[in-house]
């Protein structure tokens, strides 16, 4: 089973070369400490609409440096999608191996008992110019593989998904997530909890959604 320390020491264990539907070459890899400026460019370029659906504390170089400095220090694993030709970061994927008490309580009320040994939180943000191109679908098998190799068997959405984001809801449902129920966040917005069971993979193949 992989650990955050092991990934920080040997990021190649989760590094993959991909080709998008339009032929662009992409690199899927763990965030590196040297990524601060490139990550800042990614964050700063997100539109106000995309930011409305994200959970970042900031969108500048200071926020990017904080994310890079947190590598292997806490319970978070962050990976990026990078254009190989330009080295531009076009996606940020976040895993949290810890559960909040609010998550645990909301799911308990829905009859689902979360466990940090088997469950993790996940969030995905793509640059505006890469949305609606099938990129999230392309990387979804890798998302399941990462969670499985971290010892997780279920994925919940980090902060849920906003109820007024039907495109994201359709994407998650298409990829096997089940609706758990709505809740109102601290900002007063309604979000939807969703959960995914990961199917054990056959030998030599990556895990997949159940």
Secondary structure, DSSP 8 states (H G I E B T S, - for coil): ---HHHHHH-GGGG-EEEE-TTS-EEEEEE--GGGHHHHHHHHHT--HHHHHT---S-SSHHHHHHHHHTTTTSSEEEEEEEETTT--EEEEEEEESS--HHHHHHHHHTT----TTTEEEEEEEE-GGGTTSSHHHHHHHHHHHHHHHTT--EEEETT-EETT-HHHHHHHHHTT-EEEEEEE-TTS-EEEEEEEEEE---TTS--EE-
